[in-house]
Amino acid sequence: MHLLSERDADAVRARLAPLAGPVRLVFFTDGGGGIIVPGRECRSCGETQRLLEDVASCSELLTLEVHDRLRDSDAFARYGIDKIPGLALVGAADYGIRYYGMPAGYELRLMLELVLDVGRGDGELLPETRAALTGVAQDVHLQVLSTPT
């Protein structure tokens, strides 16, 4: 079952047309292995995986890799994933970009922009922003939280 309508898939294909290089969507889920721990089940993992499958099918430069927390905990540790559904966007390098939750609605647009940045190996920052960032002497951990309204 597809989550993207054909019209939405066409829009995603058009947005991903300028994708410069291959990007792996490394998805982390509970896999629905039959074991449910009350309060820790992932209610959106299945839908998120189907959405990512739809998105990955919109470009030959996108691949989807799926890791289950019960069967592949090493991948969770390797990518530093601590929540599900989780997504690492990896291009020529792993730039540390992680996305948690289901990228639906407006969040899908954000995720597509991240895919384009990762495929380029560079974010589209203004020269002033780049100059200001050269003064940062240590690693910074940024988290952006959004909620549907």
C-alpha positions as CSV (number, residue, x, y, z in Angstrom):
1,M,0.0,0.0,0.0
2,H,1.5,3.3,-1.0
3,L,1.2,6.4,1.2
4,L,2.0,8.9,-1.6
5,S,-0.6,9.5,-4.1
6,E,0.6,9.5,-7.8
7,R,0.3,13.3,-7.8
8,D,2.4,13.6,-4.6
9,A,4.9,11.1,-6.0
10,D,5.2,13.3,-9.1
11,A,5.9,16.3,-6.9
12,V,8.6,14.3,-4.9
13,R,10.2,13.2,-8.2
14,A,10.3,16.8,-9.4
15,R,11.8,18.0,-6.1
16,L,14.4,15.3,-6.1
17,A,15.3,15.8,-9.8
18,P,18.4,18.0,-8.9
19,L,19.7,15.4,-6.5
20,A,23.5,15.5,-7.1
21,G,24.7,12.2,-5.6
22,P,23.5,9.0,-4.0
23,V,21.8,9.2,-0.6
24,R,21.0,6.3,1.7
25,L,17.9,6.6,3.8
26,V,19.0,4.4,6.8
27,F,15.8,3.7,8.7
28,F,15.5,2.4,12.2
29,T,12.4,0.6,13.4
30,D,11.1,-2.0,15.8
31,G,10.3,-4.2,12.8
32,G,7.0,-5.4,14.3
33,G,8.6,-8.6,15.5
34,G,5.6,-9.6,17.5
35,I,7.0,-8.6,20.9
36,I,5.2,-5.6,22.2
37,V,6.3,-3.8,25.4
38,P,3.4,-1.6,26.5
39,G,4.4,2.0,26.2
40,R,7.4,1.3,24.0
41,E,5.7,0.1,20.9
42,C,6.3,2.2,17.7
43,R,2.9,3.1,16.4
44,S,4.2,5.0,13.4
45,C,7.1,2.7,12.3
46,G,5.1,0.8,9.7
47,E,3.6,3.8,8.1
48,T,7.0,5.6,8.2
49,Q,8.7,2.7,6.4
50,R,6.0,2.7,3.7
51,L,6.4,6.4,3.2
52,L,10.2,6.1,2.9
53,E,9.7,3.2,0.5
54,D,7.5,5.5,-1.7
55,V,10.1,8.4,-1.4
56,A,13.0,6.1,-2.3
57,S,11.2,4.8,-5.4
58,C,11.0,8.4,-6.7
59,S,14.8,8.6,-7.5
60,E,17.4,6.1,-8.6
61,L,19.9,8.0,-6.4
62,L,17.9,7.1,-3.2
63,T,18.2,3.8,-1.4
64,L,16.4,2.6,1.7
65,E,18.1,0.5,4.3
66,V,16.1,-0.9,7.2
67,H,17.4,-1.9,10.6
68,D,15.3,-3.5,13.3
69,R,16.2,-2.7,16.9
70,L,15.8,-6.3,18.1
71,R,17.8,-8.0,15.3
72,D,20.3,-5.3,14.5
73,S,21.2,-3.3,17.6
74,D,24.8,-2.8,16.3
75,A,23.5,-0.5,13.5
76,F,21.6,1.5,16.2
77,A,24.9,2.0,18.1
78,R,26.9,2.6,14.9
79,Y,24.6,5.5,13.9
80,G,23.9,6.8,17.4
81,I,20.1,6.2,17.0
82,D,18.3,6.2,20.3
83,K,14.6,6.6,19.3
84,I,12.3,5.1,16.7
85,P,11.3,5.7,14.1
86,G,14.7,7.0,13.3
87,L,16.4,8.0,10.1
88,A,20.0,8.7,9.2
89,L,20.6,10.5,5.9
90,V,24.0,9.4,4.5
91,G,25.6,10.6,1.3
92,A,29.3,10.4,0.3
93,A,29.9,10.7,4.1
94,D,27.8,10.5,7.2
95,Y,27.2,14.1,8.2
96,G,25.4,13.2,11.4
97,I,22.0,14.2,10.1
98,R,19.3,12.3,12.0
99,Y,15.5,12.6,11.7
100,Y,13.1,11.1,14.3
101,G,9.4,10.6,13.8
102,M,7.4,10.3,10.6
103,P,8.3,12.9,8.0
104,A,4.7,13.5,6.8
105,G,3.0,16.7,5.8
106,Y,5.3,19.7,6.0
107,E,8.0,17.6,7.5
108,L,8.3,15.6,4.2
109,R,9.3,18.8,2.5
110,L,12.0,19.4,5.2
111,M,13.3,15.8,4.7
112,L,13.5,16.2,0.9
113,E,15.6,19.4,1.4
114,L,17.9,17.5,3.8
115,V,18.2,14.7,1.1
116,L,19.2,17.3,-1.5
117,D,21.8,18.8,0.9
118,V,23.3,15.4,1.7
119,G,23.4,14.5,-2.0
120,R,25.4,17.7,-2.6
121,G,27.6,17.1,0.4
122,D,26.9,20.7,1.4
123,G,24.1,22.7,2.9
124,E,22.9,26.0,1.3
125,L,24.2,28.4,3.9
126,L,24.7,32.1,3.4
127,P,28.3,33.3,3.3
128,E,27.7,35.3,6.5
129,T,26.4,32.1,8.2
130,R,29.5,30.1,7.1
131,A,31.8,32.9,8.3
132,A,30.1,32.9,11.7
133,L,30.3,29.1,12.0
134,T,34.1,29.2,11.5
135,G,34.3,30.8,15.0
136,V,32.6,27.8,16.7
137,A,35.5,26.0,18.5
138,Q,33.7,22.8,19.5
139,D,31.1,20.3,18.3
140,V,27.5,21.5,18.7
141,H,24.5,19.2,19.1
142,L,21.4,20.8,17.6
143,Q,17.9,19.4,17.9
144,V,14.9,20.9,16.1
145,L,11.5,19.8,17.5
146,S,8.3,20.3,15.7
147,T,4.7,19.3,16.4
148,P,1.8,19.2,14.0
149,T,-0.7,22.1,14.5
